[in-house]
């Protein structure tokens, strides 16, 4: 198991997420908590947070959680449901393993704002490449 600093170093190469301000707050085997401080660059034409921000943050958290145990895991399918509007200044995504099979895994990622409002739920199915 890598340290949090080693995980952050590895995922610093995930340039789309990191260049858009996403950071790893916590990570352990099959778990990750990532966040982003929102700015004007994250807003859509209506002034709300672009749905792609929610999804990218959730996908980043899934990637961290599913690859922190020596696995090489990629997403096979992800499904997002938006549950409410962002009212805070930060988004926080927590990815948790639900089932780890021989070749595939299933995670849920809850995305909330810093005021505690649940704003999206993402279901992710991953494929273990090195099994």
HELIX and SHEET records of a PDB file:
HELIX    1   1 UNK A    4  UNK A   11  1                                   8    
HELIX    2   2 UNK A   15  UNK A   19  1                                   5    
HELIX    3   3 UNK A   40  UNK A   42  5                                   3    
HELIX    4   4 UNK A   51  UNK A   66  1                                  16    
SHEET    1   A 6 UNK A  22  UNK A  28  0                                        
SHEET    2   A 6 UNK A  31  UNK A  37 -1                                        
SHEET    3   A 6 UNK A  90  UNK A 100 -1                                        
SHEET    4   A 6 UNK A 104  UNK A 113 -1                                        
SHEET    5   A 6 UNK A 118  UNK A 128 -1                                        
SHEET    6   A 6 UNK A  73  UNK A  82 -1                                        
END                                                                             
